[in-house]
Amino acid sequence: MSITTKKGDQGETSGLCGERVSKNSDVIHFWGTADELSSHLGLIKALLPDERARLFIEVIQTKLIKLMAHVSDIENCDYFFSGEEVDVLDKETGSLSEKLPKRFQLILPGKNITEAQIHIARTVARRAERLFVAVNEKHKLCPDAAAYMNRLSDYLFVLSQQDF
């Protein structure tokens, strides 16, 4: 089976709903960045020694795929995010935050490979959030999805501060 269709050779691609869009559209830029983020999270998942943390990263990767589908097919409510998904992310961030020092300080990434990779993912998550905002301004997507994207970089920041 070949995955090559040659339909994208002229600079367009199709979303889940079948609509053709420019490969330079904000939707495609978001998809690419969300895919990039998921790949970085995959590396983090492989590096993390804690099984619970690995499973949570996998949940995030699944949520990113759901969000990419939402952006691709905005009418399909199967891809909408709920406040509960945001709450789960907030709860995990809060749990990890309890181990942080009370005083915030700027962090210089690079104490080890895992921590540095988490910071890379955090910065990609911020870029993905900005691109999601750009798509959302045009298409009025699910507000809980925007909240999820906003919280994701917070989670990655506190994850980076854990002992590995």
C-alpha positions in Angstrom: 0.0 0.0 0.0 1.4 3.4 -1.0 0.8 6.4 1.1 1.7 8.7 -1.8 -1.4 10.2 -3.4 0.2 13.1 -5.3 -2.8 15.2 -4.3 -0.7 17.5 -2.2 1.9 18.3 -4.9 0.3 21.6 -5.7 0.5 22.9 -2.2 -2.9 21.8 -0.8 -4.1 19.1 1.5 -7.3 17.8 2.9 -8.7 17.9 6.4 -10.9 15.3 8.0 -14.0 16.9 6.6 -12.5 16.7 3.1 -12.1 20.4 2.5 -8.9 21.3 0.6 -6.7 23.9 2.3 -3.4 25.5 1.5 -0.4 23.9 3.2 0.5 27.4 4.3 -2.8 27.9 6.2 -2.9 28.5 9.9 -4.7 25.2 10.3 -1.9 23.3 8.7 0.7 25.2 10.7 -1.1 24.2 13.9 -1.3 20.6 12.8 2.4 20.5 12.1 3.3 22.1 15.4 0.9 19.8 17.3 2.5 16.8 15.5 6.0 18.1 16.3 4.9 18.5 20.0 3.6 15.0 20.1 6.9 13.7 18.7 8.9 15.6 21.4 6.5 14.2 24.0 7.2 10.7 22.6 10.9 11.2 23.3 10.1 12.5 26.8 7.9 9.4 27.4 10.8 7.2 26.4 13.2 9.1 28.7 11.1 9.3 31.8 11.8 6.6 34.5 8.4 7.1 36.1 5.6 4.8 34.6 2.8 7.1 35.9 4.4 10.1 34.2 4.9 8.2 31.0 1.2 7.2 31.0 0.2 10.8 31.6 2.3 12.0 28.7 0.6 9.4 26.5 -2.8 10.9 27.5 -1.5 14.3 26.4 -0.4 12.9 23.1 -3.9 11.4 22.6 -5.5 14.8 23.5 -3.2 16.5 20.9 -4.5 14.1 18.2 -8.1 14.9 19.3 -7.3 18.6 19.1 -5.8 18.2 15.6 -9.0 16.4 14.6 -11.1 19.2 16.1 -9.2 21.8 14.1 -9.6 19.7 11.0 -13.3 19.1 11.4 -14.7 21.9 13.6 -18.3 20.8 13.2 -17.8 17.3 14.6 -18.5 17.5 18.4 -16.8 14.2 19.0 -13.5 16.2 19.0 -14.7 18.9 21.4 -12.8 19.2 24.7 -14.5 19.3 28.0 -13.7 21.2 31.1 -12.9 17.9 32.7 -9.9 17.4 30.4 -8.6 20.8 31.5 -9.3 19.9 35.2 -7.2 16.7 34.9 -4.3 18.6 33.4 -4.6 21.2 36.2 -4.8 18.6 38.9 -1.6 16.9 37.6 0.2 20.3 37.3 -0.9 21.1 40.9 0.3 17.8 42.2 3.8 18.3 40.6 3.9 21.9 41.7 3.7 20.9 45.4 7.3 19.7 45.0 8.6 23.0 43.6 10.3 25.7 45.7 7.9 28.4 46.9 9.9 31.1 45.2 9.8 31.3 41.4 13.1 31.6 39.6 14.1 31.6 36.0 15.4 28.3 34.8 18.3 27.7 32.6 17.5 24.4 30.8 20.1 21.7 30.4 20.7 20.0 33.8 20.2 16.7 32.0 18.8 15.3 28.7 15.3 14.6 30.1 14.9 18.1 31.6 16.2 19.8 28.5 13.9 17.8 26.2 10.9 18.7 28.4 11.8 22.4 28.0 12.0 21.9 24.2 8.5 20.4 24.3 7.3 23.3 26.6 8.4 25.9 24.0 6.8 23.9 21.2 3.6 23.8 23.3 3.7 27.6 23.6 4.0 27.9 19.8 1.2 25.4 19.3 -0.9 27.5 21.6 -0.2 30.6 19.6 -1.1 28.9 16.4 -4.3 27.5 18.0 -5.3 31.0 19.0 -4.8 32.1 15.3 -7.0 29.3 14.1 -9.5 29.9 16.9 -9.8 33.6 15.9 -11.1 32.5 12.5 -13.1 29.4 13.4 -14.3 29.9 17.0 -13.3 26.5 18.2 -14.1 24.8 21.6 -13.1 27.2 24.4 -12.0 24.3 26.6 -9.4 23.3 23.9 -7.9 26.8 24.2 -7.7 26.4 27.9 -6.0 23.0 27.5 -3.4 24.4 25.2 -2.8 27.2 27.7 -2.3 24.8 30.6 -0.1 22.4 28.7 3.1 24.5 28.9 2.5 25.0 32.6 2.4 21.3 33.1 5.6 20.8 31.1 7.3 23.5 33.1 6.6 21.8 36.4 7.4 18.4 35.0 10.8 19.7 34.0 11.5 20.7 37.6 11.1 17.2 38.9 14.1 15.0 39.9 15.1 12.6 37.1 
